[in-house]
Amino acid sequence: MRSKIFLIAIVIFLVCLLLEQLKRTKKEGLDKLSIGGLSVAIIGVVIVLISSIFV
């Protein structure tokens, strides 16, 4: 039970990170740092969602 709550918290954090990166990208335009942040956030959300299926 605790592991599912922990995974949900990680997903919420990563989605917030993704939304923040998208907001920043719209304001400042695409550069290497914003593309890297977006890709890390997307990969993190996917990994946590896949791992939550198996827990």
PQR file of N, CA, C, O and H, with PARSE charges and radii, in Angstrom:
ATOM      1  N   MET A   1       0.819  -1.193   0.000 -0.4000 1.5000
ATOM      2  CA  MET A   1       0.000   0.000   0.000 -0.0000 2.0000
ATOM      3  C   MET A   1       0.867   1.263   0.000  0.5500 1.7000
ATOM      4  O   MET A   1       0.587   2.217  -0.726 -0.5500 1.4000
ATOM      5  N   ARG A   2       1.922   1.260   0.821 -0.4000 1.5000
ATOM      6  CA  ARG A   2       2.788   2.437   0.874 -0.0000 2.0000
ATOM      7  C   ARG A   2       3.501   2.658  -0.449  0.5500 1.7000
ATOM      8  O   ARG A   2       3.733   3.801  -0.842 -0.5500 1.4000
ATOM      9  H   ARG A   2       2.150   0.485   1.411  0.4000 1.0000
ATOM     10  N   SER A   3       3.854   1.576  -1.144 -0.4000 1.5000
ATOM     11  CA  SER A   3       4.574   1.740  -2.406 -0.0000 2.0000
ATOM     12  C   SER A   3       3.680   2.378  -3.466  0.5500 1.7000
ATOM     13  O   SER A   3       4.160   3.168  -4.280 -0.5500 1.4000
ATOM     14  H   SER A   3       3.666   0.648  -0.825  0.4000 1.0000
ATOM     15  N   LYS A   4       2.388   2.049  -3.469 -0.4000 1.5000
ATOM     16  CA  LYS A   4       1.487   2.669  -4.446 -0.0000 2.0000
ATOM     17  C   LYS A   4       1.326   4.160  -4.160  0.5500 1.7000
ATOM     18  O   LYS A   4       1.285   4.965  -5.091 -0.5500 1.4000
ATOM     19  H   LYS A   4       1.998   1.408  -2.808  0.4000 1.0000
ATOM     20  N   ILE A   5       1.235   4.534  -2.890 -0.4000 1.5000
ATOM     21  CA  ILE A   5       1.126   5.948  -2.538 -0.0000 2.0000
ATOM     22  C   ILE A   5       2.398   6.684  -2.950  0.5500 1.7000
ATOM     23  O   ILE A   5       2.336   7.805  -3.456 -0.5500 1.4000
ATOM     24  H   ILE A   5       1.268   3.879  -2.134  0.4000 1.0000
ATOM     25  N   PHE A   6       3.546   6.054  -2.735 -0.4000 1.5000
ATOM     26  CA  PHE A   6       4.820   6.648  -3.129 -0.0000 2.0000
ATOM     27  C   PHE A   6       4.887   6.823  -4.644  0.5500 1.7000
ATOM     28  O   PHE A   6       5.338   7.864  -5.121 -0.5500 1.4000
ATOM     29  H   PHE A   6       3.597   5.144  -2.324  0.4000 1.0000
ATOM     30  N   LEU A   7       4.446   5.826  -5.406 -0.4000 1.5000
ATOM     31  CA  LEU A   7       4.458   5.930  -6.865 -0.0000 2.0000
ATOM     32  C   LEU A   7       3.512   7.022  -7.349  0.5500 1.7000
ATOM     33  O   LEU A   7       3.828   7.746  -8.293 -0.5500 1.4000
ATOM     34  H   LEU A   7       4.079   4.981  -5.019  0.4000 1.0000
ATOM     35  N   ILE A   8       2.357   7.142  -6.709 -0.4000 1.5000
ATOM     36  CA  ILE A   8       1.417   8.197  -7.088 -0.0000 2.0000
ATOM     37  C   ILE A   8       2.030   9.570  -6.828  0.5500 1.7000
ATOM     38  O   ILE A   8       1.861  10.488  -7.631 -0.5500 1.4000
ATOM     39  H   ILE A   8       2.100   6.554  -5.942  0.4000 1.0000
ATOM     40  N   ALA A   9       2.735   9.712  -5.717 -0.4000 1.5000
ATOM     41  CA  ALA A   9       3.395  10.984  -5.407 -0.0000 2.0000
ATOM     42  C   ALA A   9       4.471  11.306  -6.442  0.5500 1.7000
ATOM     43  O   ALA A   9       4.618  12.459  -6.847 -0.5500 1.4000
ATOM     44  H   ALA A   9       2.872   8.967  -5.065  0.4000 1.0000
ATOM     45  N   ILE A  10       5.215  10.303  -6.865 -0.4000 1.5000
ATOM     46  CA  ILE A  10       6.249  10.523  -7.886 -0.0000 2.0000
ATOM     47  C   ILE A  10       5.615  10.934  -9.206  0.5500 1.7000
ATOM     48  O   ILE A  10       6.116  11.833  -9.882 -0.5500 1.4000
ATOM     49  H   ILE A  10       5.096   9.366  -6.536  0.4000 1.0000
ATOM     50  N   VAL A  11       4.508  10.278  -9.581 -0.4000 1.5000
ATOM     51  CA  VAL A  11       3.827  10.631 -10.830 -0.0000 2.0000
ATOM     52  C   VAL A  11       3.335  12.075 -10.775  0.5500 1.7000
ATOM     53  O   VAL A  11       3.495  12.822 -11.741 -0.5500 1.4000
ATOM     54  H   VAL A  11       4.101   9.548  -9.032  0.4000 1.0000
ATOM     55  N   ILE A  12       2.740  12.472  -9.652 -0.4000 1.5000
ATOM     56  CA  ILE A  12       2.253  13.845  -9.521 -0.0000 2.0000
ATOM     57  C   ILE A  12       3.413  14.830  -9.637  0.5500 1.7000
ATOM     58  O   ILE A  12       3.294  15.854 -10.310 -0.5500 1.4000
ATOM     59  H   ILE A  12       2.611  11.866  -8.868  0.4000 1.0000
ATOM     60  N   PHE A  13       4.528  14.525  -8.986 -0.4000 1.5000
ATOM     61  CA  PHE A  13       5.699  15.399  -9.066 -0.0000 2.0000
ATOM     62  C   PHE A  13       6.208  15.511 -10.501  0.5500 1.7000
ATOM     63  O   PHE A  13       6.507  16.609 -10.968 -0.5500 1.4000
ATOM     64  H   PHE A  13       4.625  13.693  -8.439  0.4000 1.0000
ATOM     65  N   LEU A  14       6.308  14.385 -11.200 -0.4000 1.5000
ATOM     66  CA  LEU A  14       6.841  14.411 -12.560 -0.0000 2.0000
ATOM     67  C   LEU A  14       5.891  15.112 -13.524  0.5500 1.7000
ATOM     68  O   LEU A  14       6.340  15.792 -14.447 -0.5500 1.4000
ATOM     69  H   LEU A  14       6.065  13.492 -10.820  0.4000 1.0000
ATOM     70  N   VAL A  15       4.587  14.956 -13.324 -0.4000 1.5000
ATOM     71  CA  VAL A  15       3.630  15.660 -14.176 -0.0000 2.0000
ATOM     72  C   VAL A  15       3.727  17.166 -13.940  0.5500 1.7000
ATOM     73  O   VAL A  15       3.655  17.949 -14.887 -0.5500 1.4000
ATOM     74  H   VAL A  15       4.222  14.404 -12.574  0.4000 1.0000
ATOM     75  N   CYS A  16       3.888  17.572 -12.686 -0.4000 1.5000
ATOM     76  CA  CYS A  16       4.074  19.003 -12.393 -0.0000 2.0000
ATOM     77  C   CYS A  16       5.357  19.521 -13.034  0.5500 1.7000
ATOM     78  O   CYS A  16       5.382  20.627 -13.573 -0.5500 1.4000
ATOM     79  H   CYS A  16       3.945  16.936 -11.916  0.4000 1.0000
ATOM     80  N   LEU A  17       6.415  18.726 -12.974 -0.4000 1.5000
ATOM     81  CA  LEU A  17       7.668  19.103 -13.624 -0.0000 2.0000
ATOM     82  C   LEU A  17       7.476  19.244 -15.128  0.5500 1.7000
ATOM     83  O   LEU A  17       7.982  20.186 -15.739 -0.5500 1.4000
ATOM     84  H   LEU A  17       6.394  17.828 -12.536  0.4000 1.0000
ATOM     85  N   LEU A  18       6.746  18.310 -15.720 -0.4000 1.5000
ATOM     86  CA  LEU A  18       6.484  18.358 -17.155 -0.0000 2.0000
ATOM     87  C   LEU A  18       5.692  19.606 -17.518  0.5500 1.7000
ATOM     88  O   LEU A  18       6.013  20.278 -18.498 -0.5500 1.4000
ATOM     89  H   LEU A  18       6.334  17.546 -15.224  0.4000 1.0000
ATOM     90  N   LEU A  19       4.663  19.923 -16.744 -0.4000 1.5000
ATOM     91  CA  LEU A  19       3.864  21.115 -17.028 -0.0000 2.0000
ATOM     92  C   LEU A  19       4.690  22.390 -16.882  0.5500 1.7000
ATOM     93  O   LEU A  19       4.541  23.324 -17.670 -0.5500 1.4000
ATOM     94  H   LEU A  19       4.402  19.377 -15.948  0.4000 1.0000
ATOM     95  N   GLU A  20       5.551  22.427 -15.884 -0.4000 1.5000
ATOM     96  CA  GLU A  20       6.419  23.594 -15.704 -0.0000 2.0000
ATOM     97  C   GLU A  20       7.382  23.744 -16.881  0.5500 1.7000
ATOM     98  O   GLU A  20       7.613  24.856 -17.356 -0.5500 1.4000
ATOM     99  H   GLU A  20       5.673  21.668 -15.244  0.4000 1.0000
ATOM    100  N   GLN A  21       7.937  22.643 -17.347 -0.4000 1.5000
ATOM    101  CA  GLN A  21       8.846  22.702 -18.497 -0.0000 2.0000
ATOM    102  C   GLN A  21       8.102  23.150 -19.748  0.5500 1.7000
ATOM    103  O   GLN A  21       8.639  23.917 -20.547 -0.5500 1.4000
ATOM    104  H   GLN A  21       7.749  21.739 -16.961  0.4000 1.0000
ATOM    105  N   LEU A  22       6.863  22.675 -19.924 -0.4000 1.5000
ATOM    106  CA  LEU A  22       6.083  23.097 -21.090 -0.0000 2.0000
ATOM    107  C   LEU A  22       5.784  24.593 -21.037  0.5500 1.7000
ATOM    108  O   LEU A  22       5.848  25.282 -22.055 -0.5500 1.4000
ATOM    109  H   LEU A  22       6.427  22.053 -19.275  0.4000 1.0000
ATOM    110  N   LYS A  23       5.457  25.092 -19.841 -0.4000 1.5000
ATOM    111  CA  LYS A  23       5.192  26.521 -19.682 -0.0000 2.0000
ATOM    112  C   LYS A  23       6.436  27.341 -20.002  0.5500 1.7000
ATOM    113  O   LYS A  23       6.366  28.352 -20.701 -0.5500 1.4000
ATOM    114  H   LYS A  23       5.405  24.533 -19.014  0.4000 1.0000
ATOM    115  N   ARG A  24       7.572  26.894 -19.483 -0.4000 1.5000
ATOM    116  CA  ARG A  24       8.830  27.607 -19.712 -0.0000 2.0000
ATOM    117  C   ARG A  24       9.214  27.560 -21.187  0.5500 1.7000
ATOM    118  O   ARG A  24       9.729  28.539 -21.726 -0.5500 1.4000
ATOM    119  H   ARG A  24       7.629  26.074 -18.915  0.4000 1.0000
ATOM    120  N   THR A  25       8.967  26.427 -21.841 -0.4000 1.5000
ATOM    121  CA  THR A  25       9.308  26.285 -23.250 -0.0000 2.0000
ATOM    122  C   THR A  25       8.469  27.222 -24.104  0.5500 1.7000
ATOM    123  O   THR A  25       8.976  27.813 -25.058 -0.5500 1.4000
ATOM    124  H   THR A  25       8.549  25.632 -21.403  0.4000 1.0000
ATOM    125  N   LYS A  26       7.192  27.363 -23.773 -0.4000 1.5000
ATOM    126  CA  LYS A  26       6.342  28.277 -24.538 -0.0000 2.0000
ATOM    127  C   LYS A  26       6.807  29.717 -24.387  0.5500 1.7000
ATOM    128  O   LYS A  26       6.762  30.488 -25.346 -0.5500 1.4000
ATOM    129  H   LYS A  26       6.780  26.882 -22.998  0.4000 1.0000
ATOM    130  N   LYS A  27       7.254  30.088 -23.183 -0.4000 1.5000
ATOM    131  CA  LYS A  27       7.707  31.463 -22.949 -0.0000 2.0000
ATOM    132  C   LYS A  27       9.024  31.751 -23.657  0.5500 1.7000
ATOM    133  O   LYS A  27       9.143  32.740 -24.380 -0.5500 1.4000
ATOM    134  H   LYS A  27       7.290  29.462 -22.404  0.4000 1.0000
ATOM    135  N   GLU A  28       9.997  30.896 -23.451 -0.4000 1.5000
ATOM    136  CA  GLU A  28      11.366  31.204 -23.866 -0.0000 2.0000
ATOM    137  C   GLU A  28      11.768  30.582 -25.194  0.5500 1.7000
ATOM    138  O   GLU A  28      12.833  30.901 -25.721 -0.5500 1.4000
ATOM    139  H   GLU A  28       9.900  30.093 -22.863  0.4000 1.0000
ATOM    140  N   GLY A  29      10.944  29.705 -25.743 -0.4000 1.5000
ATOM    141  CA  GLY A  29      11.311  29.019 -26.962 -0.0000 2.0000
ATOM    142  C   GLY A  29      12.132  27.781 -26.645  0.5500 1.7000
ATOM    143  O   GLY A  29      12.575  27.579 -25.514 -0.5500 1.4000
ATOM    144  H   GLY A  29      10.079  29.446 -25.315  0.4000 1.0000
ATOM    145  N   LEU A  30      12.323  26.970 -27.652 -0.4000 1.5000
ATOM    146  CA  LEU A  30      13.052  25.716 -27.453 -0.0000 2.0000
ATOM    147  C   LEU A  30      14.555  25.962 -27.441  0.5500 1.7000
ATOM    148  O   LEU A  30      15.102  26.576 -28.357 -0.5500 1.4000
ATOM    149  H   LEU A  30      11.963  27.134 -28.571  0.4000 1.0000
ATOM    150  N   ASP A  31      15.199  25.486 -26.418 -0.4000 1.5000
ATOM    151  CA  ASP A  31      16.647  25.423 -26.403 -0.0000 2.0000
ATOM    152  C   ASP A  31      17.027  24.046 -25.866  0.5500 1.7000
ATOM    153  O   ASP A  31      16.156  23.250 -25.516 -0.5500 1.4000
ATOM    154  H   ASP A  31      14.755  24.987 -25.674  0.4000 1.0000
ATOM    155  N   LYS A  32      18.310  23.770 -25.803 -0.4000 1.5000
ATOM    156  CA  LYS A  32      18.742  22.423 -25.415 -0.0000 2.0000
ATOM    157  C   LYS A  32      18.329  22.073 -23.994  0.5500 1.7000
ATOM    158  O   LYS A  32      17.987  20.924 -23.713 -0.5500 1.4000
ATOM    159  H   LYS A  32      19.018  24.416 -26.087  0.4000 1.0000
ATOM    160  N   LEU A  33      18.357  23.045 -23.099 -0.4000 1.5000
ATOM    161  CA  LEU A  33      18.012  22.776 -21.704 -0.0000 2.0000
ATOM    162  C   LEU A  33      16.533  22.436 -21.548  0.5500 1.7000
ATOM    163  O   LEU A  33      16.182  21.511 -20.816 -0.5500 1.4000
ATOM    164  H   LEU A  33      18.634  23.979 -23.326  0.4000 1.0000
ATOM    165  N   SER A  34      15.664  23.181 -22.236 -0.4000 1.5000
ATOM    166  CA  SER A  34      14.236  22.902 -22.104 -0.0000 2.0000
ATOM    167  C   SER A  34      13.869  21.585 -22.771  0.5500 1.7000
ATOM    168  O   SER A  34      13.000  20.867 -22.276 -0.5500 1.4000
ATOM    169  H   SER A  34      15.949  23.932 -22.831  0.4000 1.0000
ATOM    170  N   ILE A  35      14.514  21.255 -23.880 -0.4000 1.5000
ATOM    171  CA  ILE A  35      14.263  19.963 -24.527 -0.0000 2.0000
ATOM    172  C   ILE A  35      14.722  18.834 -23.615  0.5500 1.7000
ATOM    173  O   ILE A  35      14.042  17.813 -23.508 -0.5500 1.4000
ATOM    174  H   ILE A  35      15.219  21.838 -24.282  0.4000 1.0000
ATOM    175  N   GLY A  36      15.858  19.001 -22.961 -0.4000 1.5000
ATOM    176  CA  GLY A  36      16.343  17.986 -22.021 -0.0000 2.0000
ATOM    177  C   GLY A  36      15.411  17.819 -20.839  0.5500 1.7000
ATOM    178  O   GLY A  36      15.136  16.695 -20.420 -0.5500 1.4000
ATOM    179  H   GLY A  36      16.410  19.830 -23.048  0.4000 1.0000
ATOM    180  N   GLY A  37      14.920  18.928 -20.292 -0.4000 1.5000
ATOM    181  CA  GLY A  37      13.988  18.856 -19.174 -0.0000 2.0000
ATOM    182  C   GLY A  37      12.688  18.181 -19.556  0.5500 1.7000
ATOM    183  O   GLY A  37      12.151  17.380 -18.790 -0.5500 1.4000
ATOM    184  H   GLY A  37      15.143  19.842 -20.632  0.4000 1.0000
ATOM    185  N   LEU A  38      12.178  18.500 -20.738 -0.4000 1.5000
ATOM    186  CA  LEU A  38      10.951  17.861 -21.208 -0.0000 2.0000
ATOM    187  C   LEU A  38      11.140  16.367 -21.385  0.5500 1.7000
ATOM    188  O   LEU A  38      10.284  15.580 -20.982 -0.5500 1.4000
ATOM    189  H   LEU A  38      12.614  19.151 -21.359  0.4000 1.0000
ATOM    190  N   SER A  39      12.248  15.972 -21.981 -0.4000 1.5000
ATOM    191  CA  SER A  39      12.465  14.548 -22.224 -0.0000 2.0000
ATOM    192  C   SER A  39      12.649  13.787 -20.917  0.5500 1.7000
ATOM    193  O   SER A  39      12.160  12.665 -20.788 -0.5500 1.4000
ATOM    194  H   SER A  39      12.944  16.612 -22.309  0.4000 1.0000
ATOM    195  N   VAL A  40      13.343  14.373 -19.948 -0.4000 1.5000
ATOM    196  CA  VAL A  40      13.517  13.712 -18.653 -0.0000 2.0000
ATOM    197  C   VAL A  40      12.175  13.551 -17.952  0.5500 1.7000
ATOM    198  O   VAL A  40      11.898  12.496 -17.383 -0.5500 1.4000
ATOM    199  H   VAL A  40      13.740  15.285 -20.053  0.4000 1.0000
ATOM    200  N   ALA A  41      11.340  14.585 -17.986 -0.4000 1.5000
ATOM    201  CA  ALA A  41      10.033  14.509 -17.335 -0.0000 2.0000
ATOM    202  C   ALA A  41       9.145  13.465 -18.000  0.5500 1.7000
ATOM    203  O   ALA A  41       8.473  12.698 -17.311 -0.5500 1.4000
ATOM    204  H   ALA A  41      11.565  15.443 -18.448  0.4000 1.0000
ATOM    205  N   ILE A  42       9.133  13.425 -19.321 -0.4000 1.5000
ATOM    206  CA  ILE A  42       8.306  12.449 -20.039 -0.0000 2.0000
ATOM    207  C   ILE A  42       8.789  11.037 -19.767  0.5500 1.7000
ATOM    208  O   ILE A  42       7.980  10.151 -19.490 -0.5500 1.4000
ATOM    209  H   ILE A  42       9.679  14.048 -19.881  0.4000 1.0000
ATOM    210  N   ILE A  43      10.091  10.811 -19.841 -0.4000 1.5000
ATOM    211  CA  ILE A  43      10.642   9.480 -19.576 -0.0000 2.0000
ATOM    212  C   ILE A  43      10.355   9.062 -18.142  0.5500 1.7000
ATOM    213  O   ILE A  43      10.030   7.902 -17.892 -0.5500 1.4000
ATOM    214  H   ILE A  43      10.748  11.531 -20.067  0.4000 1.0000
ATOM    215  N   GLY A  44      10.470   9.985 -17.201 -0.4000 1.5000
ATOM    216  CA  GLY A  44      10.177   9.671 -15.803 -0.0000 2.0000
ATOM    217  C   GLY A  44       8.735   9.263 -15.594  0.5500 1.7000
ATOM    218  O   GLY A  44       8.463   8.293 -14.886 -0.5500 1.4000
ATOM    219  H   GLY A  44      10.734  10.928 -17.404  0.4000 1.0000
ATOM    220  N   VAL A  45       7.797   9.995 -16.204 -0.4000 1.5000
ATOM    221  CA  VAL A  45       6.381   9.645 -16.074 -0.0000 2.0000
ATOM    222  C   VAL A  45       6.116   8.268 -16.658  0.5500 1.7000
ATOM    223  O   VAL A  45       5.406   7.465 -16.053 -0.5500 1.4000
ATOM    224  H   VAL A  45       8.018  10.782 -16.779  0.4000 1.0000
ATOM    225  N   VAL A  46       6.674   7.988 -17.817 -0.4000 1.5000
ATOM    226  CA  VAL A  46       6.457   6.685 -18.456 -0.0000 2.0000
ATOM    227  C   VAL A  46       7.025   5.562 -17.603  0.5500 1.7000
ATOM    228  O   VAL A  46       6.363   4.541 -17.420 -0.5500 1.4000
ATOM    229  H   VAL A  46       7.251   8.640 -18.309  0.4000 1.0000
ATOM    230  N   ILE A  47       8.228   5.722 -17.081 -0.4000 1.5000
ATOM    231  CA  ILE A  47       8.850   4.672 -16.266 -0.0000 2.0000
ATOM    232  C   ILE A  47       8.045   4.413 -15.000  0.5500 1.7000
ATOM    233  O   ILE A  47       7.826   3.260 -14.628 -0.5500 1.4000
ATOM    234  H   ILE A  47       8.766   6.552 -17.230  0.4000 1.0000
ATOM    235  N   VAL A  48       7.607   5.473 -14.340 -0.4000 1.5000
ATOM    236  CA  VAL A  48       6.844   5.287 -13.103 -0.0000 2.0000
ATOM    237  C   VAL A  48       5.490   4.656 -13.386  0.5500 1.7000
ATOM    238  O   VAL A  48       5.035   3.807 -12.620 -0.5500 1.4000
ATOM    239  H   VAL A  48       7.785   6.410 -14.642  0.4000 1.0000
ATOM    240  N   LEU A  49       4.840   5.053 -14.467 -0.4000 1.5000
ATOM    241  CA  LEU A  49       3.554   4.442 -14.796 -0.0000 2.0000
ATOM    242  C   LEU A  49       3.709   2.970 -15.135  0.5500 1.7000
ATOM    243  O   LEU A  49       2.882   2.153 -14.727 -0.5500 1.4000
ATOM    244  H   LEU A  49       5.209   5.743 -15.090  0.4000 1.0000
ATOM    245  N   ILE A  50       4.747   2.620 -15.869 -0.4000 1.5000
ATOM    246  CA  ILE A  50       4.982   1.211 -16.196 -0.0000 2.0000
ATOM    247  C   ILE A  50       5.298   0.422 -14.938  0.5500 1.7000
ATOM    248  O   ILE A  50       4.803  -0.692 -14.765 -0.5500 1.4000
ATOM    249  H   ILE A  50       5.418   3.284 -16.200  0.4000 1.0000
ATOM    250  N   SER A  51       6.115   0.983 -14.058 -0.4000 1.5000
ATOM    251  CA  SER A  51       6.456   0.254 -12.837 -0.0000 2.0000
ATOM    252  C   SER A  51       5.263   0.137 -11.897  0.5500 1.7000
ATOM    253  O   SER A  51       5.175  -0.830 -11.140 -0.5500 1.4000
ATOM    254  H   SER A  51       6.518   1.888 -14.199  0.4000 1.0000
ATOM    255  N   SER A  52       4.346   1.096 -11.926 -0.4000 1.5000
ATOM    256  CA  SER A  52       3.169   1.007 -11.057 -0.0000 2.0000
ATOM    257  C   SER A  52       2.231  -0.103 -11.508  0.5500 1.7000
ATOM    258  O   SER A  52       1.463  -0.622 -10.698 -0.5500 1.4000
ATOM    259  H   SER A  52       4.418   1.882 -12.541  0.4000 1.0000
ATOM    260  N   ILE A  53       2.278  -0.471 -12.763 -0.4000 1.5000
ATOM    261  CA  ILE A  53       1.456  -1.578 -13.254 -0.0000 2.0000
ATOM    262  C   ILE A  53       1.924  -2.886 -12.637  0.5500 1.7000
ATOM    263  O   ILE A  53       1.106  -3.749 -12.318 -0.5500 1.4000
ATOM    264  H   ILE A  53       2.902  -0.049 -13.421  0.4000 1.0000
ATOM    265  N   PHE A  54       3.225  -3.040 -12.468 -0.4000 1.5000
ATOM    266  CA  PHE A  54       3.780  -4.301 -11.981 -0.0000 2.0000
ATOM    267  C   PHE A  54       3.852  -4.398 -10.465  0.5500 1.7000
ATOM    268  O   PHE A  54       4.188  -5.457  -9.935 -0.5500 1.4000
ATOM    269  H   PHE A  54       3.889  -2.339 -12.727  0.4000 1.0000
ATOM    270  N   VAL A  55       3.545  -3.317  -9.756 -0.4000 1.5000
ATOM    271  CA  VAL A  55       3.601  -3.355  -8.279 -0.0000 2.0000
ATOM    272  C   VAL A  55       2.267  -3.788  -7.723  0.5500 1.7000
ATOM    273  O   VAL A  55       2.107  -3.883  -6.506 -0.5500 1.4000
ATOM    274  H   VAL A  55       3.272  -2.457 -10.187  0.4000 1.0000
TER
END
